[in-house]
């Protein structure tokens, strides 16, 4: 789920495990204190460095995804403003669309 109001990209721990990613590889240093929109504490397990591909053939965007303890009823993956900033994403509410601006790596692949 894309959330322009979320500063960070978050993944629930159950999804991290379903993707068969090792919890031993999580960076557990400099863990931020996070609160939900309702001011509840969010428990951070660690950070995974990922190369997130937006579509087949995309070079990917290197980003740190914060793995959190599961929150029932919340999306398994929340794409935050950090990803939008790195991926040069623009939201247009007047045109009701999401634009992704290709970077130099994408242009070289074309």
N, C-alpha and C positions, 0 to 999 in steps of 0.2 A: 504494500500500500504506500502510495506517495503522500507525504505529509510535509507541506512547506512550512508548517509551524513547528516542526520538530527540528531541533538543531543538529541532532546526530542520527545516524543510521543504526537501527537496533534489530537484533534477531533473537527470537526466543530460543532458549536452550534446547527445547525438544526438536526444533527444526535443525539446529546445529548438529544434534546427534543423528537425526534421520539422514542428513547429508553425509554421514559417516566421517565427520571431521573430528580430529583428536583434541580433546580438551587439554592435553599436555602442551599443545602448541599455542594455547591462548596466552597472550601477554597480560600479566596480572599486575603490571606496574602502572602508576598514575591513573588509577580507576576513578572516574568522576562520580560525584554524588548526583544522582538523578532523581527527579520528582516527576510524577505524571501531571497531566493537566488538572487533575483533582487534588493535587498536592500530596499524593501518596508516594512513599519511598519506592524506588525501583532498584532492585538488587542486581548489580552488575557482576557477572562471573569473570569476564575478561574481554580482551579485544583480539579479533582475528583479522589479519591482513588478507584481503581478497582482491582479486582482479575481476571486477563485476562486468560481465558482457551484457549489453543492452539488446543485442540481436545477433543471429548467427553471422560470423565473419567480422564482428566488431572487435577491435583490438582490446577493448576493456578499459575500465577506469580503476586504478589502484586506490583502494579505500580501506580504512579501518572500520570494521563493523563491530559494534559493542554487543556482546552476547549477554543476555539478561535471563534471570529466572523467569519461568513461564508466568504469564498473567492471563488467566482465563478470560475469554471473550475479546482478547486483543489480537491484532494481526500477527502472524508468525514473523513477518519481515516488514519493518517500517523504514522506508527510504526517506531520509531526512534532508535538510537543507545543505548539509556537508556534501552529499553526493551531487545534489543539483549544482552546487557551486563548482565542484571539480569537473563535472560533466558538461558544464556550460549549458544548463537547462534553463529555458525561459518559459514562464507560465503566462498565458494570455487569456484573461477572463473575458475580454470583449469578443474574442474569436473562439472561446471555449476550446482551446487546444494547448498541447504541450509541445514545445519545440526543443529539439536536441541539436546543438551546433557541433558539427564534426570538428575534431581537432586535427593537427598535422598528421598524426599517426594514421587516422582514418583516410585522409586524403592521399597518403602514400600508397595505401592498399588498393585504391580505386584504379 
